């Protein structure tokens, strides 16, 4: 079991009624070999306050256990207003392309997407990471013009490794200096909140 709730809460900011965090319960093929796709979204939520998250946690845990699924949260705060505008654009694009069947998914696709509102966080996804690989966390801070700016913020556990939570940094030089390390940089993605 992986439970990162306490650690994740330290990244969440609740400034306005327009903001939310996108939370998703997802089955993964590597956890459920009978799935026909790589992943299957069970349910998604737009969490608007810490109290809202606390109230939802029992439901999230219950559903993740029932479906053998992971609960993920995008640490990049979202905007209802930006999501609404993006939904209208997405629906118009789908209708212009004669994709009427997909119009019903426009809001879901838009509200979890790149409608950030505030501080941006990236995830360094390191499956099967060793303690040595975690030394990369300290090295990330060197790839920023301002040497007093901490970019690597935290390490959270996943099922098979770690997510290093960072602020944006100079990826080009970092990849050049660490070519043998296996990691994926996710600029607008979920990190693990809970895995049964």
Secondary structure, 3 states (H helix, E strand, C coil): CEECHHHHHCCCCCCCCCEEEEEEEEEECCCCCCCCCCEEEEEEEEECCHHHHHHHHHHHHHHHHHHCCEEEEECCCEEHHHHHHHHHHHHHHHHHCCCHHHHHHHHHHHHCCCCECCCCCEEEEEECCCCCHHHHHHHHCCCCCCCCCCCEEEEEECCCEEEEEECCCCHHHHHHHCCCCCCEEECCCEEEEEEC
